[in-house]
């Protein structure tokens, strides 16, 4: 089954740092979750922890498409 998992760290309008996670089957809307943090370091730590977990489960970065 082809799946995707994306993560990004962004600031919201109120100055908080957010970790956005989206996942699901390719071709579907999937699900999403947003984590709010007061400090960017906390968001980066969770990002790296989740990245390690997903790599252990077989997720790999997508190869860039040639232009």
PyMOL commands that set and color helices and strands:
alter all, ss='L'
color gray80, all
select helices_A, chain A and resi 40-56
alter helices_A, ss='H'
color red, helices_A
select strands_A, chain A and resi 3-11+17-25+31-37
alter strands_A, ss='S'
color yellow, strands_A
deselect
rebuild
show_as cartoon
